[in-house]
Amino acid sequence: MKAFISVDMEGGTGVTCPDDCQPGNPRWDYHRRLLTGDVNAAVAGFAQAGADEILVTEAHATHRNLLLDQLDERASLLIGTHKPLGMMEGIDRSPDVAAFVGYHAGAGTMGVLAHTYLPSQITGVRINGAPASEGRMNALLAAEYGVPVVLVTGDDRACADAANYAPEAIGVAVKTCVDRYSAICLPPTVSAARITDGAARALRAASGRVAVGRVAGGPVATGPYTWEVCFDAAHLPPVCTYIPDVEQIDELTVRFELARMYEGIRCFRGLTRLVTSAVEHTYG
């Protein structure tokens, strides 16, 4: 079986503050080692359960956080920015299952470093009326390729979020949220053991649903998808309307509709790039 692992960082073992996951910061350099440990734990679990091909894709910030020389040899690593599918680059390479490692809760909810793509400018995203974290977006995209999400690791709030968008997935909480910038954290050896066990159980359960070379039982993706994105400042929505068919529906919110998640994710990513260019550092 082939496994795909999308890796973010805010939900990694021990991560509780921005310095822990901002590239170039001394704390980031420490925590990228712990994140690599989380990934290796997932790889070990999938391999134990019979995965013979495991692709790990970087999905945080510069997409160059994991330490290649410390990566489990049973996996390969997709590194770098400007990937067409962003956090989910590689999902189109016909994996049987997908896992989200180091994920976090979405903007407008409580969770360790909770956000959606941008640190604070986006205060909420809804897709077809449902609150949409990065996890939900990515699970819907995976579903479009017929790939179920079987494992999610992060804080307890990220696991609770995953129960809504991937109810059959196994959630492994490596920390318990106290506040956006604090958590009760498991030691790396403990979280690694739990991730390995969760990954092995997840793949074994998925293997029982294999049908014609694919895993049955994943979420069903049906478009069109209506996105609503809410911002923290009134000057940001008008910038988003530079993209055709993105309309401003109130002072802080824009909306757009597309037939496929592939198109929706790409539009949303473009929207965040525009918004970032409109943010002044002093006033956020």
N, C-alpha and C positions, 0 to 999 in steps of 0.2 A: 504493500500500500504506500501511497505517496501522501506526505503531510506537508502542510504549509503553515509557517509560523510568522505572524505579523507582530513586531516588537515595538512597543512604546516604552517610555521610561518613567513617567510620573507614578505608575503603579508598581514599580520595582521594589524589591526588598530594601527597606531602610530609607527610601526616599520620602522626605517630608517637606522640603522647602525648595524654592526656585534655584538656589545655589547648587543643590544636589543634582540638578539635571540641565544646567546651562553650560554648553560646551566651552572649554577653556578655563572654567573655574576649578580650583583645587578640589573642591568637594565633588564636582562632576567626575574628575579623574578617578576618585575613589569609588564612586557609585557605579561607574561604568563596569568596574570589575564585578560588583555584586549583580548587576544586570546580566552580564555574561553568564554568571552562575545560574541565574533564573532560567535563562535560555537553555543552557546545557542540561539543566534538570528536566525540562520539557522534552528535549531531544532524547535523553536517556529513557524517559518513560515511553515515548513513541517507539523507539528502537526495541525496547523490551517487549512491546506488544506486537511487533512484526512490521513496523514501517521500514521499508528498504530504500526510501528516498525522502529526504527532509530538506526543504528549502526555507531558510530564514530570511525575512526581508526587514531591513531597518526602516523604522517609521517615526523616529523622534528627531525633531529639530533639523540638524544637518544630515541626518541619516548616516552618520559615521560615529557611532557611539560604542558598538560592540568591539571587543578585542579579538581580532581574527586568529592571533596566535594562541588564544586560549579557548577557541571554539571547539566543541566536540567534533571529532573527525568524521562522525557519521552524518554531519550536516554540511550544507554549503550556504554561503552568505551573500545576499544581494545588497550591495552598499551603494549609497549615493543619492543625490537629489535629482529633481526634474524627471522623475519616473512618471510615465503616462498615467499609471493608476495609483500614484502616491503611496500611501500606507499599505495598499493592497497589491502592489506590483508583484506579479508572479501567480496571482490567483487564476490567471488565464492559461496557466501551464498544466491544467488538468490534474490538480491534486484531488485526493479522495476526501480529505478532511482539512479543516483550518483551525488554528488556535490563535488566541490573542494573549500575548504575554506582556505584563507591565501596563495594562490598560487602567483607565480612570473614569470617574463619573463625568457627566456632561455639564456644560455651562448652566448656571441657574439652579444647581443642586448642590447639596453638601457632599463633600468627598475630598480626599487628600489631593491638593492641586487640581481640583475639578475645573474643567474648561472644555471648550470645543474649538480646536484649532488655534484660536488666538487667546492670549493670556487672560484678557479681561474685556475686550471690546465687544465680543459676542456674549449676550446674556441669555440666549436661548435659541434652540433650533427645533422646528417641528417638521416632520415628514408625514404627509397625509393625516395631520392632526395629532400625531403621537410625538412626545418628546424624543429627540434624537441626539444621542451622544455619538462620539466617534465610533463606538462599538456598534451601535445600531446601524449607522450608515454603512459600515464595513461589512456587517453581517448581511445586509440587504444586497450589497454588491456581490458578496460571495454566493448568495442564493441565486443571483442572476446567472452565475456560472455553474449552478448545481452543486455547490460545495457547502456542507453544513459546518457550522462552528461547533466544535466539540469540547473545547477547553478555554477558559478565561481565567487569567490570574491578575491580581491587583489588590486594592484594599477591599474591605467588606462592602463598601458602597458600589464599587465597580462590579462586584459579583452579584449584588442585588439587581443592578441595572441589567446585567446579562441574563438574569432569570426572565426578564421581559422580552428580550429580543432573540434569545437562544435557549429556550426552556429545557432542552435536552442536554445542554452543555454542562460539564462539570466545572464548578467555580472553585478556585483555590485562593483564599484570602491570605496574603502574606503580611498584612497589617490591618489593624482596626482603627478606623478614622475617629479622631477626637475633635479635630477642627480642620480647616483647609490646610493648615500648616503644622499639624501635629498628629501623631498616631502612635499606637502601641504596636511595636514592630517585633516580628519573629527573628531570631538569629538566622543567618544565611544557611547554616546546615539544616535547620528545622524547616525553613521554607522550601529548600531544595528537595528534601525528602517528600514533602507534601505535594510539590509540583510533579515530581517524578511519578508518584503514586497516582495522582489525578490524571496525568497524561496517559499512563498505561491503561487505567480503567476506562478512560474516554475512548481510546482507540479500540479496545476490545469490545466495548459496547457498540461502537460504530461498525466494526467488522461484521457484527451479526445482522447488519442492515444492508450489506453490500448487494447491489442488484446491477447486473450487466456492467461490472467494472466500476460502478459508482456507488456512493453511499446514499441510500434512500432515507427519508425521514427528516431532511433539512427543511428550513423555512421555504415557503413558496414566494417567489418574487413576481409580482404582477404590477405593471405600470398602468396609467401614468403616475408620476410622483409629484406631489405639490409640496414645495419647500417654503417654509416661512422662517426668516432669520431676523432676530431682534438684536439691536445694538444699544450701547450705553450712551451714545451721543448723537444728536440730531443731524450733525454734518456728515455722518457716514452713509445713511441710506441713499442719498442722492448720488454718491459716487458709484454705488452698486448698479445704478440704472445705466451706467455707461455700457453695460453688457446688454445686448438686445434681449427683449422679452422679460427682463427683470424689472418689476414694477414696485414702486413704493406704495404701501397700503395704509400706513399711518406715519407719524413723525419718527418712529424708531424702527420700523419693520419693513422688510421687503419680501416679495413673493415671486416665485417662478415655478413653472411646471414643465417637466420633461418626461418623455416616454420611458426612458431607461435609467437605471441607477448609474450606469457607466457615464451617461451624459450628465446626470445630476451631480455626481461627485466632482466631475471635471469643472462644471459651472461653479459649484460651491468653492472649489479651490481657487478658481480665478477671482471670484468675489473677494475671498480673504486677502489675496495679493493686492487688489485694488484698495481695500480698506486699510491695509498696513501702510500703503503709500500716503494715506490721508491722515495718519496719526502723528501729532506733534508730541515729542517726548515729554515736554514739560507738563502738558495737560492730559496725557494719555490718549 
